[in-house]
Amino acid sequence: MSKLLVKADKGHGHVAHVTPQSAGWTYVGFDLHRLKPGETVSGKTGDREVCLVFVTGKGKASAGGKDLGLLGERMSPFEGKPWSVYVPQGADWSVTADTELELAVCSAPGLSGSLPVRVIGPDDLGQEVRGKGTNTRYVTNILPEGKPADSLLVVEVITPGGHTSSYPPHKHDQDDLPAESYLEETYYHRLNPPQGFAFQRVYTDADRNGVRELDEAMAIEDGDVVLVPKGYHPCAACHGYDLYYLNVMAGPKRTWKFHNAAEHEWLMKA
C-alpha cells in the first residue's frame, strides 16, 4: 500500500492520526474522531492552531474557556455546509457528541496567538463552482486565506460521480512567490454511497530521463486520508459515486498559489 494512503480505523474513537512527524513534513496535522452520543474528545493546541470541522452530526463545544453551545446540523457531508470552530495556539478545546459525530481536527503552526476563538457557521461560508462539463465540482471555503488564521487553509469539495477534481493537475510545492507557494496538503475522502471508490494520483514532473521522483496512483475508499507532500494530485470519482473531500493545507506562507501541469494546461481553455 502506498505510504501516502492512510486508512482510517473502522468504528468509533480516534480513527485517523496524521502528524508532521508521521507524514515526514513540517506543517500539516490531521485527526479524525468518530463519537457516539455522550462521548467527549478534547485537546490542547500548544504551539499550533486548530480548525475543528463538524463533518457530520451535532455536538456541544467549548474552546479557550468559552462555551460555544450546540454546533452542527448536517448528518451527511454531501448535504449542506459544515459548522467549524477556529482555536488559536495556547488554548484548550472540547466537544461532546449530541448525536453520532464525525469531527475533523485540522492543525498547523500558530504564529501570533493573538486571534480569538470563533465559531464558523454555515452562513459564514462562501461557495463556488469550479470547472465545467465533467470537471465540475462544488467548493465550500471553510478557512480561506481571506479569513483570519496564522497558517491553516481549510476547504471541502464535492465531486459528482463521473467527474474529475483537483484537475487539470496542479501542484504547490515550491516556495517561489508570487508564482507558486509551498503547501503541504491532506485529503480526507468520503463516498456516497459509501461502498464506492475513487482514484487519486500524486506525482511529480519527470526528469530528462523520464523518471519521476514521486508517482503514486491510489484507489480511494470511504474514510481514506491521502497525503500530498509534493507534486500534482488529481482525483477522479467513478460513475454512480459522489466524492467528498476535506482539504487541509499549510506552509511557510499562508497563500494558495499553484502551478498547472504544462502538458495539461490546454484544458483550461477547452
N, C-alpha and C positions, 0 to 999 in steps of 0.2 A: 504494500500500500504506500502511496505517496506520503512523504514527510510533510507535505503541505496540507494534507487532509486530516482533520481532527474529527473523530466520530464521537458525538455526544453520547453519554450513557443513556440507557433506557430508563423509564420510570421517573421517580421524583428525587429531589435533592440537588446537590451541586453537580450538574451533569456535564458541564464543559468548562475548561480552565486553560486559558492561554495567557502567559506572562511574557514580558520581553526576554526573560531568560530561557523559557521553554521554546519560544519561537526563534531565538537566535538573532534578535534585533534590539532596538533601543527604546521605542516609544509606546507602541500599542499593547493594551491588555484587554482581554475579553473573557467574561464569565457568564454562565447561564445557569439559572436556578429554576427548577420546577417545584412549586409548592402546593401542598394540599390546603384546603381551608383551615385556618387557625395556625398554620406553621409560619415561622418568622425567620428571616435572614437579615443579618446586619453586618456592618463593616466600618472601618475607619480608612479615610482616604490617604492619610500620611502626607507624603510629598507629591501625591498625584491628585488630579481632578477626576470626577466620575460623572457619567450620564447614565441614570437608571432609566431603562426603557421598558414600559409595561407592554410586552409583545402581545400577550393575551391575558385577560382576566382583570380582577379588581383587588386592591389591597390598601391598607392603611399605612401611610408613610410618614416618617419623620426624618429630619436631617438638620444638622447644625443646631440642635436644641429646639427646633421648631416642629410643631405638629402640623402636618400638611393635609391631614384629612384622608378621606377615601378617594383614591385615584383609579383610573382605568375604566373602560366601558366595553371595548370590543372583546369578543370571545374567539375571534379568528384574526390572524394577521392580514387576511385577504378582505376584511370588512372594516372600512372606516380608518380613522387616524389614531395613532397611539397617544398615550399620556407618558410624559417623561419628567425627570427631576434632574436638574444640574446641581452637583455638590462640589464645592471648591476644595482645594487641599486643606488639610488640617481640620477636617470636620468628620463627625460620625453620621451614620445613616442606618435606618431600619425600615423594613417593610414586612407587614403581617398580612398574609393572604386572607381575603374575604371570600373568594371563590378559588377554583383551580387557577393558578397564576404562573405565567412564564415571564420571568424577569431577567433582562439582559443588563449586565453591568459593564459599561464601556469605560475604559480608563486610559489616561495619558499623563505625562508630567504636568504638574502645576507649576506655574512660574511666578505669579504675583500673590496669590492667596487673598486678593482684595475683592473678588467677585462674591456676591451673595448667593445663598441657596435660592433657587427659583423653580417653580413648577412650570413646565412647558405643556400647555393644554392643546387639544386638537385645534382650537380656534387660533392658536399662535403659529400654526404650521402652514408654510407655503407648499403648494403642489404644482407640478408641471408635467407636461407630456414631452418626452424626448423621442426623436427618431420618427420614422414613417414606415408605412407598409408593415412587413413582418419584422421590422426593427423598432416598432413602437413599444415603449414601456412607460410606466407611471411612477413618478418620483415624489416622495414626501420628504422635505428637508426638516430634519429634527434639530440639528445643531450646525447650521451652515456658517460659513466664515463671516457673514454679515451680522451674526448674533454673538453676544459675549461668551468667550471661553479663552483659556490660555493656549491649549494645544488641540483639543478634540474637534473633529469633524464627524458628524453622525447623520446618516441618511438611510431611508429604506426605499425599496423599489419593488414594484410588481411587474413581472414579465409574463404576458399571456402565453398559453401553450402554443408551440409552433413558432415563437418569436425568439430573437436574439437580444442580448443586453450587454452593457459594457462594450459596445460594438458600434462602429468599427474598433478593432483592438487599439487600446491606448495604454500608455504607461506614465508613471510619475515616480521615477527612481533616480533622478538627477537633481542635485541641489544647484540649479542653474537658472535662477530667476533673472528676468521675468519670463523666460521661455518655458521653464519646467521646474516643478517643485518636487522635493523628495518626500514621499509619504508612504509609510507602511500601511497595510490595509488588511482587515479581516472581513470575510463574508460569512454571515450566519444564514443558512438556507432553510426554507420551508417549502413544502409542495402541497398542492391542492388538486385532487385528492392525495392523501399522504403516502400512498403506496407507489407513487410515481418516481421518476428520476429525471435528472437533467445532466448537463455536461458543463465543465469549466476547464479551460486550458490556461496555464500560466507559463509564459515562455519569453525568452529574451531574443534580441536580434542575433542573427548568425554572423560569425566572423568571416574572414576572407576564404576560409576553408569550408564554409557551410556548417560549422559547428556552433551549436547554441549552448551557452553556459547553463541555462535552465530551460527545460521543456517537459512539462507535466500535463497530461490530459486525465481528468478525473470524472468518474460517474458520481453525481451528487444525489444523495438521498435525503429524505426529510430529517432535519436536525443536524446536518453536517456543517462544520466550520472549515473554511478554506483560508489559508494564509497566503498573502501576496507580499513577499519581501522585495520583489523587483519584477520588472517585465510587464508584458501585456497580459490581460486576464479576462477575455471574453467569456460569456455564458450563453448557453442555448437551452431553451425549455422545450421539451418534447410535446408533440400534439396531445391534447387532452389533459395536460397537467400544467396549471399555472405555477410560476416560480416566484416566491418572495425571498428577498434577502435584505439583511440589515448590515450596512457597511459602517465600519469604524476606521477612521484614518487619523494619522498624526505624524508629524515630522518636525524638523528644526524650525520651519516657518509655517504658520497656520494659514496656508493658502493652497488651493487646488488648481494647479497649472499642469496640464497634461500634454503629451505628445502622441499623435496618432501614428500607427504603423504606416510607413511611407507607401508600401505596396497596396494598402487598402484605403488610402486617402481619397481615391476617386469615389468611394461610396458616399462620401459627404455631399457629393454633387449629383449623384444618380437620382 
